[in-house]
């Protein structure tokens, strides 16, 4: 699956599309600004895979500050058998630059 741009993500959120949305940043980053995604910090993702086991073939969008950690999360999830994982290109930095939300 292709990665996703902030514009595509905004459209999905505005249209209330169904997908699994995960923020892999740390709690303090989430507290400062978030997009209402489920917080699963990258360091805890391997321990929390159970929370995602029912979504192996569903669309999962992962994001972080700039796209690096969520890229790692995407690779990890794909290796764990998740088939439809997308990384938010540019992360919340790009989101804030384009939409000034928060």
N, CA, C and O atoms as a MOPAC input file, in Angstrom:
PM7 MOZYME 1SCF
protein

 N      0.84400 1    -1.19700 1     0.00000 1
 C      0.00000 1     0.00000 1     0.00000 1
 C      0.87500 1     1.24200 1     0.00000 1
 O      1.91100 1     1.28900 1     0.66400 1
 N      0.46000 1     2.21200 1    -0.73000 1
 C      1.16700 1     3.48100 1    -0.81300 1
 C      1.09600 1     4.22800 1     0.51600 1
 O      0.13700 1     4.06600 1     1.27000 1
 N      2.10000 1     5.03800 1     0.80100 1
 C      2.02500 1     5.91700 1     1.95300 1
 C      0.97600 1     6.99000 1     1.67800 1
 O      0.43000 1     7.06400 1     0.57700 1
 N      0.70000 1     7.81400 1     2.67500 1
 C     -0.39700 1     8.76900 1     2.56800 1
 C      0.11700 1    10.18500 1     2.85000 1
 O      0.96400 1    10.38500 1     3.72100 1
 N     -0.39900 1    11.15200 1     2.11100 1
 C     -0.03600 1    12.55300 1     2.33600 1
 C     -0.99300 1    13.16000 1     3.36400 1
 O     -2.05200 1    12.60100 1     3.64800 1
 N     -0.60300 1    14.30800 1     3.91400 1
 C     -1.49200 1    14.95700 1     4.88600 1
 C     -2.80600 1    15.37900 1     4.23600 1
 O     -3.85000 1    15.37600 1     4.88800 1
 N     -2.76100 1    15.74100 1     2.95700 1
 C     -4.00400 1    16.11900 1     2.27300 1
 C     -4.94800 1    14.92600 1     2.15200 1
 O     -6.15200 1    15.04900 1     2.37600 1
 N     -4.38300 1    13.76200 1     1.79300 1
 C     -5.21300 1    12.55000 1     1.68700 1
 C     -5.79000 1    12.17200 1     3.05600 1
 O     -6.95600 1    11.79400 1     3.16800 1
 N     -4.95700 1    12.28200 1     4.08600 1
 C     -5.42300 1    11.94900 1     5.43300 1
 C     -6.53200 1    12.89000 1     5.87000 1
 O     -7.53700 1    12.44700 1     6.42700 1
 N     -6.36600 1    14.17600 1     5.62700 1
 C     -7.39600 1    15.14100 1     6.01400 1
 C     -8.72100 1    14.80300 1     5.34200 1
 O     -9.77900 1    14.87000 1     5.96700 1
 N     -8.65500 1    14.44100 1     4.06900 1
 C     -9.86500 1    14.07200 1     3.33000 1
 C    -10.52600 1    12.83600 1     3.96200 1
 O    -11.74700 1    12.79500 1     4.11200 1
 N     -9.72200 1    11.83700 1     4.33000 1
 C    -10.25600 1    10.62500 1     4.96700 1
 C    -10.92400 1    10.97500 1     6.29200 1
 O    -12.00900 1    10.47800 1     6.59600 1
 N    -10.27400 1    11.83100 1     7.07900 1
 C    -10.83500 1    12.22200 1     8.37500 1
 C    -12.11000 1    13.04700 1     8.18600 1
 O    -13.10300 1    12.82800 1     8.88000 1
 N    -12.07900 1    13.98800 1     7.25100 1
 C    -13.25900 1    14.82100 1     6.98000 1
 C    -14.44000 1    13.97500 1     6.51200 1
 O    -15.59200 1    14.26400 1     6.83800 1
 N    -14.13900 1    12.92200 1     5.74100 1
 C    -15.19700 1    12.03400 1     5.22900 1
 C    -15.57900 1    10.94400 1     6.22200 1
 O    -16.43900 1    10.10800 1     5.94600 1
 N    -14.92300 1    10.96800 1     7.38700 1
 C    -15.17700 1     9.98300 1     8.44400 1
 C    -15.02600 1     8.54200 1     7.93700 1
 O    -15.80800 1     7.65700 1     8.28500 1
 N    -13.99100 1     8.33400 1     7.10100 1
 C    -13.71100 1     6.99100 1     6.58300 1
 C    -13.22200 1     6.09300 1     7.71500 1
 O    -12.63400 1     6.55600 1     8.69300 1
 N    -13.48100 1     4.80500 1     7.55600 1
 C    -13.05800 1     3.82300 1     8.55200 1
 C    -11.62900 1     3.36700 1     8.27500 1
 O    -11.33300 1     2.87200 1     7.18700 1
 N    -10.75200 1     3.53300 1     9.24500 1
 C     -9.39100 1     3.00300 1     9.18000 1
 C     -8.82500 1     3.04800 1    10.59300 1
 O     -9.35300 1     3.74100 1    11.46200 1
 N     -7.75600 1     2.30900 1    10.81200 1
 C     -7.08600 1     2.29700 1    12.10900 1
 C     -6.01500 1     3.38800 1    12.06100 1
 O     -5.18100 1     3.40900 1    11.15600 1
 N     -6.04500 1     4.28600 1    13.03700 1
 C     -5.18700 1     5.47000 1    13.03500 1
 C     -4.31400 1     5.43800 1    14.28700 1
 O     -4.82500 1     5.48700 1    15.40600 1
 N     -2.99900 1     5.35700 1    14.09700 1
 C     -2.07500 1     5.17900 1    15.22700 1
 C     -1.00400 1     6.27200 1    15.23000 1
 O     -0.38300 1     6.56000 1    14.20700 1
 N     -0.80800 1     6.86300 1    16.39200 1
 C      0.24700 1     7.84600 1    16.63100 1
 C      1.35500 1     7.13100 1    17.38900 1
 O      1.12300 1     6.63500 1    18.49100 1
 N      2.56100 1     7.06800 1    16.81900 1
 C      3.65400 1     6.32800 1    17.45800 1
 C      4.64500 1     7.25600 1    18.17600 1
 O      5.76500 1     6.85200 1    18.48900 1
 N      4.22300 1     8.49600 1    18.43200 1
 C      5.09200 1     9.41500 1    19.17800 1
 C      5.00800 1     9.09800 1    20.67600 1
 O      4.29800 1     8.18300 1    21.09400 1
 N      5.73300 1     9.86100 1    21.45700 1
 C      5.73400 1     9.69400 1    22.90600 1
 C      4.57100 1    10.46300 1    23.53300 1
 O      4.06100 1    11.41000 1    22.93400 1
 N      4.14100 1    10.05800 1    24.75000 1
 C      2.99000 1    10.72200 1    25.39000 1
 C      3.11200 1    12.23800 1    25.49400 1
 O      2.12000 1    12.94100 1    25.30000 1
 N      4.30300 1    12.76500 1    25.79600 1
 C      4.43700 1    14.22400 1    25.92300 1
 C      4.22200 1    14.92200 1    24.57700 1
 O      3.71100 1    16.04100 1    24.54100 1
 N      4.60100 1    14.28400 1    23.48600 1
 C      4.37800 1    14.86200 1    22.15900 1
 C      2.88700 1    14.84700 1    21.83100 1
 O      2.34300 1    15.80100 1    21.27500 1
 N      2.24500 1    13.74000 1    22.18900 1
 C      0.80300 1    13.58900 1    21.96100 1
 C      0.03300 1    14.65100 1    22.73900 1
 O     -0.93600 1    15.21700 1    22.23300 1
 N      0.46700 1    14.92000 1    23.97600 1
 C     -0.20300 1    15.91100 1    24.82400 1
 C     -0.10400 1    17.31300 1    24.22800 1
 O     -1.02300 1    18.11900 1    24.37000 1
 N      1.00800 1    17.59900 1    23.56600 1
 C      1.20700 1    18.92300 1    22.96500 1
 C      0.32400 1    19.14200 1    21.74900 1
 O     -0.21200 1    20.23300 1    21.55600 1
 N      0.16900 1    18.11100 1    20.93000 1
 C     -0.61800 1    18.20800 1    19.70100 1
 C     -0.93300 1    16.81000 1    19.22100 1
 O     -0.04300 1    15.96400 1    19.13100 1
 N     -2.20800 1    16.55900 1    18.90800 1
 C     -2.54100 1    15.24300 1    18.35400 1
 C     -3.69700 1    15.34500 1    17.37900 1
 O     -4.42900 1    16.33500 1    17.35200 1
 N     -3.84300 1    14.30200 1    16.58200 1
 C     -4.89700 1    14.21600 1    15.56200 1
 C     -5.97500 1    13.21200 1    15.96600 1
 O     -6.71500 1    12.70600 1    15.12200 1
 N     -6.05400 1    12.93100 1    17.26900 1
 C     -7.03400 1    11.98000 1    17.81800 1
 C     -6.81200 1    10.54500 1    17.36300 1
 O     -7.75000 1     9.75100 1    17.29600 1
 N     -5.56600 1    10.22200 1    17.05300 1
 C     -5.21800 1     8.83900 1    16.73000 1
 C     -4.97600 1     8.09700 1    18.04100 1
 O     -4.78800 1     8.71600 1    19.08900 1
 N     -4.98000 1     6.76600 1    17.97400 1
 C     -4.66300 1     5.94400 1    19.14900 1
 C     -3.16400 1     6.05900 1    19.41000 1
 O     -2.35600 1     5.84500 1    18.50700 1
 N     -2.79400 1     6.39600 1    20.64500 1
 C     -1.38400 1     6.54600 1    20.99000 1
 C     -0.77700 1     5.19400 1    21.34100 1
 O     -1.15000 1     4.57000 1    22.33400 1
 N      0.16300 1     4.75400 1    20.51300 1
 C      0.96300 1     3.55600 1    20.79000 1
 C      2.40700 1     3.94000 1    20.46000 1
 O      2.84300 1     3.77400 1    19.32100 1
 N      3.16300 1     4.45800 1    21.45800 1
 C      4.54200 1     4.85600 1    21.17600 1
 C      5.32100 1     3.72300 1    20.51400 1
 O      5.13400 1     2.55100 1    20.84000 1
 N      6.19700 1     4.09300 1    19.57800 1
 C      6.96000 1     3.11200 1    18.81300 1
 C      7.65100 1     2.09400 1    19.72100 1
 O      7.68600 1     0.90500 1    19.40500 1
 N      8.19800 1     2.55500 1    20.84300 1
 C      8.92600 1     1.65200 1    21.74700 1
 C      8.02600 1     0.58700 1    22.36500 1
 O      8.51100 1    -0.46000 1    22.79300 1
 N      6.70600 1     0.84700 1    22.41500 1
 C      5.77900 1    -0.12100 1    23.01800 1
 C      5.02700 1    -0.94100 1    21.97500 1
 O      4.30400 1    -1.87400 1    22.32500 1
 N      5.19000 1    -0.60500 1    20.70700 1
 C      4.42800 1    -1.28100 1    19.64900 1
 C      4.57600 1    -2.80900 1    19.66900 1
 O      3.56900 1    -3.50900 1    19.56700 1
 N      5.79700 1    -3.34900 1    19.79600 1
 C      5.90800 1    -4.81900 1    19.81500 1
 C      5.13200 1    -5.46400 1    20.96400 1
 O      4.63800 1    -6.58500 1    20.83600 1
 N      5.02900 1    -4.75100 1    22.08200 1
 C      4.32400 1    -5.28400 1    23.24600 1
 C      2.81000 1    -5.13300 1    23.14000 1
 O      2.06300 1    -5.78800 1    23.86700 1
 N      2.36300 1    -4.27200 1    22.23700 1
 C      0.93400 1    -3.96500 1    22.13900 1
 C      0.28600 1    -4.45300 1    20.84200 1
 O     -0.81700 1    -4.03500 1    20.49300 1
 N      0.98200 1    -5.33900 1    20.13800 1
 C      0.43900 1    -5.86700 1    18.87900 1
 C     -0.91100 1    -6.53700 1    19.08100 1
 O     -1.74500 1    -6.55900 1    18.17500 1
 N     -1.12100 1    -7.08000 1    20.27000 1
 C     -2.40000 1    -7.72900 1    20.58800 1
 C     -3.58600 1    -6.79300 1    20.35300 1
 O     -4.66100 1    -7.23500 1    19.94800 1
 N     -3.38600 1    -5.50600 1    20.60600 1
 C     -4.45700 1    -4.51200 1    20.43700 1
 C     -4.83800 1    -4.34300 1    18.97400 1
 O     -5.91400 1    -3.83100 1    18.66600 1
 N     -3.96300 1    -4.77200 1    18.07300 1
 C     -4.19800 1    -4.57200 1    16.64100 1
 C     -4.49800 1    -5.86000 1    15.89800 1
 O     -4.73900 1    -5.83500 1    14.69100 1
 N     -4.48600 1    -6.98900 1    16.60100 1
 C     -4.56300 1    -8.28900 1    15.91900 1
 C     -5.82400 1    -8.47700 1    15.08700 1
 O     -5.81400 1    -9.24300 1    14.12400 1
 N     -6.92000 1    -7.78500 1    15.44400 1
 C     -8.15700 1    -7.91500 1    14.67300 1
 C     -8.16500 1    -7.05200 1    13.41000 1
 O     -9.13800 1    -7.05900 1    12.65600 1
 N     -7.08300 1    -6.31100 1    13.18200 1
 C     -7.03100 1    -5.36000 1    12.06700 1
 C     -5.94800 1    -5.69400 1    11.04400 1
 O     -5.50200 1    -4.81400 1    10.30700 1
 N     -5.52200 1    -6.96000 1    10.99300 1
 C     -4.39100 1    -7.34000 1    10.13100 1
 C     -4.58200 1    -6.98100 1     8.66300 1
 O     -3.61000 1    -6.65900 1     7.97900 1
 N     -5.81200 1    -7.03000 1     8.17100 1
 C     -6.04200 1    -6.75100 1     6.75300 1
 C     -6.77700 1    -5.43700 1     6.51600 1
 O     -7.16900 1    -5.13500 1     5.38900 1
 N     -6.96300 1    -4.66100 1     7.57500 1
 C     -7.61800 1    -3.36300 1     7.43200 1
 C     -6.57400 1    -2.28500 1     7.15400 1
 O     -5.38000 1    -2.48300 1     7.38200 1
 N     -7.03800 1    -1.15800 1     6.66400 1
 C     -6.12400 1    -0.03800 1     6.44300 1
 C     -5.68600 1     0.52200 1     7.79200 1
 O     -6.51200 1     0.84100 1     8.64700 1
 N     -4.38200 1     0.63400 1     7.96500 1
 C     -3.79400 1     1.21700 1     9.16700 1
 C     -2.92900 1     2.39100 1     8.72500 1
 O     -2.05500 1     2.23900 1     7.87200 1
 N     -3.17600 1     3.56800 1     9.31100 1
 C     -2.35400 1     4.74400 1     9.04200 1
 C     -1.56400 1     5.04100 1    10.30600 1
 O     -2.14100 1     5.23300 1    11.37600 1
 N     -0.23300 1     5.07900 1    10.17900 1
 C      0.63200 1     5.39400 1    11.32000 1
 C      1.27500 1     6.75100 1    11.08200 1
 O      1.61200 1     7.10500 1     9.95200 1
 N      1.44200 1     7.50700 1    12.16800 1
 C      2.10500 1     8.80300 1    12.01800 1
 C      2.93500 1     9.12600 1    13.24500 1
 O      2.73800 1     8.56800 1    14.32400 1
 N      3.87900 1    10.05400 1    13.04400 1
 C      4.72600 1    10.54500 1    14.12800 1
 C      4.97700 1    12.02600 1    13.86900 1
 O      4.16000 1    12.69400 1    13.23700 1
 N      6.09500 1    12.53400 1    14.35000 1
 C      6.40500 1    13.95200 1    14.18500 1
 C      6.72800 1    14.29000 1    12.73100 1
 O      6.19800 1    15.25400 1    12.18000 1
 N      7.60500 1    13.48500 1    12.10900 1
 C      8.03800 1    13.84500 1    10.75000 1
 C      7.99000 1    12.68900 1     9.75300 1
 O      8.22700 1    12.89800 1     8.56300 1
 N      7.69100 1    11.48800 1    10.20900 1
 C      7.58300 1    10.34400 1     9.30900 1
 C      8.62500 1     9.25900 1     9.54000 1
 O      8.50200 1     8.16700 1     8.98500 1
 N      9.64700 1     9.53200 1    10.34500 1
 C     10.70700 1     8.55700 1    10.58000 1
 C     10.27700 1     7.38700 1    11.45300 1
 O     10.40900 1     6.22800 1    11.05900 1
 N      9.76000 1     7.69700 1    12.64400 1
 C      9.32500 1     6.62300 1    13.54800 1
 C      8.14000 1     5.86200 1    12.97400 1
 O      8.04600 1     4.64500 1    13.12800 1
 N      7.23400 1     6.57700 1    12.31200 1
 C      6.08500 1     5.87800 1    11.72500 1
 C      6.52900 1     5.01000 1    10.55600 1
 O      5.89500 1     3.99500 1    10.26800 1
 N      7.60500 1     5.39100 1     9.88100 1
 C      8.17500 1     4.52600 1     8.84600 1
 C      8.68800 1     3.22800 1     9.45000 1
 O      8.50600 1     2.15600 1     8.87500 1
 N      9.33000 1     3.32600 1    10.61600 1
 C      9.79000 1     2.13400 1    11.32600 1
 C      8.59800 1     1.28900 1    11.77100 1
 O      8.62400 1     0.06300 1    11.67000 1
 N      7.55300 1     1.95700 1    12.26500 1
 C      6.34700 1     1.23700 1    12.70500 1
 C      5.70400 1     0.51100 1    11.53700 1
 O      5.26300 1    -0.62900 1    11.68100 1
 N      5.64500 1     1.15800 1    10.38500 1
 C      5.07500 1     0.53000 1     9.19500 1
 C      5.86700 1    -0.73000 1     8.84100 1
 O      5.28200 1    -1.78200 1     8.58500 1
 N      7.19900 1    -0.62200 1     8.82500 1
 C      8.04100 1    -1.77700 1     8.48700 1
 C      7.82800 1    -2.91100 1     9.48800 1
 O      7.74800 1    -4.07800 1     9.10400 1
 N      7.73600 1    -2.56600 1    10.76200 1
 C      7.52100 1    -3.57800 1    11.79400 1
 C      6.17100 1    -4.26400 1    11.61200 1
 O      6.08400 1    -5.49000 1    11.67900 1
 N      5.12500 1    -3.48400 1    11.38300 1
 C      3.78300 1    -4.05900 1    11.21900 1
 C      3.71800 1    -4.93400 1     9.97200 1
 O      3.11600 1    -6.00800 1    10.00400 1
 N      4.32200 1    -4.49500 1     8.88500 1
 C      4.33100 1    -5.31200 1     7.66400 1
 C      5.04700 1    -6.63500 1     7.91700 1
 O      4.59500 1    -7.68600 1     7.46100 1
 N      6.15800 1    -6.58600 1     8.63900 1
 C      6.90700 1    -7.80300 1     8.97300 1
 C      6.07100 1    -8.73000 1     9.85600 1
 O      6.22300 1    -9.95100 1     9.81000 1
 N      5.18100 1    -8.13200 1    10.66500 1
 C      4.32500 1    -8.90600 1    11.56000 1
 C      3.06600 1    -9.41200 1    10.85000 1
 O      2.21000 1   -10.03300 1    11.48100 1
 N      2.94600 1    -9.15100 1     9.54200 1
 C      1.83700 1    -9.70100 1     8.77200 1
 C      0.68800 1    -8.75800 1     8.49700 1
 O     -0.34400 1    -9.18400 1     7.98000 1
 N      0.84100 1    -7.48300 1     8.83000 1
 C     -0.21200 1    -6.50000 1     8.53100 1
 C     -0.06600 1    -6.10100 1     7.07500 1
 O      1.02600 1    -5.75100 1     6.62600 1
 N     -1.16800 1    -6.15300 1     6.33600 1
 C     -1.08500 1    -6.08100 1     4.88300 1
 C     -1.34500 1    -4.70800 1     4.28900 1
 O     -1.04000 1    -4.48200 1     3.11800 1
 N     -1.90500 1    -3.77900 1     5.06800 1
 C     -2.38000 1    -2.52500 1     4.49200 1
 C     -1.97100 1    -1.34400 1     5.37500 1
 O     -2.82100 1    -0.60500 1     5.87100 1
 N     -0.64800 1    -1.17400 1     5.56700 1
 C     -0.13700 1    -0.13600 1     6.47100 1
 C      0.38800 1     1.03600 1     5.65900 1
 O      1.13500 1     0.85600 1     4.69700 1
 N     -0.01200 1     2.24500 1     6.05800 1
 C      0.40900 1     3.46500 1     5.35900 1
 C      1.06200 1     4.42900 1     6.34400 1
 O      0.57800 1     4.61500 1     7.46100 1
 N      2.14600 1     5.02900 1     5.92700 1
 C      2.87200 1     5.99900 1     6.73800 1
 C      2.45800 1     7.40300 1     6.31100 1
 O      2.40100 1     7.69500 1     5.11700 1
 N      2.16800 1     8.28300 1     7.28400 1
 C      1.85000 1     9.67000 1     6.96600 1
 C      3.14000 1    10.41400 1     6.63000 1
 O      3.97800 1    10.65500 1     7.49900 1
 N      3.28400 1    10.76900 1     5.36700 1
 C      4.48300 1    11.46100 1     4.89200 1
 C      4.56500 1    12.85900 1     5.50400 1
 O      3.62600 1    13.64800 1     5.39200 1
 N      5.68800 1    13.15800 1     6.14700 1
 C      5.87000 1    14.47800 1     6.75100 1
 C      5.33100 1    14.60600 1     8.15900 1
 O      5.62400 1    15.57900 1     8.85300 1
 N      4.53700 1    13.62300 1     8.59300 1
 C      4.01600 1    13.59400 1     9.96000 1
 C      3.24400 1    14.83200 1    10.37000 1
 O      2.75100 1    15.58400 1     9.52900 1
 N      3.14400 1    15.03300 1    11.70100 1
 C      2.36000 1    16.16700 1    12.19700 1
 C      3.02800 1    17.50300 1    11.87500 1
 O      2.35900 1    18.53600 1    11.85000 1
 N      4.33600 1    17.49300 1    11.63000 1
 C      4.99000 1    18.75000 1    11.22800 1
 C      4.38900 1    19.25100 1     9.91600 1
 O      4.09200 1    20.43800 1     9.77500 1
 N      4.21500 1    18.34400 1     8.96500 1
 C      3.62300 1    18.71500 1     7.68300 1
 C      2.15100 1    19.09000 1     7.86300 1
 O      1.67100 1    20.04200 1     7.24700 1
 N      1.44200 1    18.34400 1     8.70300 1
 C      0.03400 1    18.63600 1     8.97700 1
 C     -0.11000 1    20.05200 1     9.52300 1
 O     -0.92600 1    20.83400 1     9.03400 1
 N      0.69100 1    20.37800 1    10.54500 1
 C      0.59900 1    21.69400 1    11.16700 1
 C      0.99400 1    22.79500 1    10.18500 1
 O      0.39800 1    23.87200 1    10.19100 1
 N      1.98900 1    22.53500 1     9.34800 1
 C      2.42300 1    23.52600 1     8.36600 1
 C      1.31100 1    23.82000 1     7.35200 1
 O      1.15900 1    24.95300 1     6.89500 1
 N      0.53700 1    22.78400 1     7.00700 1
 C     -0.49400 1    22.96100 1     5.97800 1
 C     -1.84100 1    23.36900 1     6.53600 1
 O     -2.57300 1    24.11500 1     5.88600 1
 N     -2.19300 1    22.89000 1     7.74500 1
 C     -3.55100 1    23.09900 1     8.23900 1
 C     -3.62900 1    23.91400 1     9.52600 1
 O     -4.72000 1    24.31700 1     9.93000 1
 N     -2.50200 1    24.16500 1    10.17400 1
 C     -2.45000 1    24.98800 1    11.39000 1
 C     -3.49100 1    24.58600 1    12.43200 1
 O     -4.04100 1    25.43500 1    13.13300 1
 N     -3.75600 1    23.26400 1    12.52800 1
 C     -4.73200 1    22.77200 1    13.52300 1
 C     -4.01800 1    22.64200 1    14.86900 1
 O     -2.85600 1    22.24200 1    14.93800 1
 N     -4.73700 1    22.98900 1    15.93300 1
 C     -4.14800 1    22.82700 1    17.25300 1
 C     -3.59700 1    24.12400 1    17.69000 1
 O     -3.04600 1    24.22200 1    18.78700 1

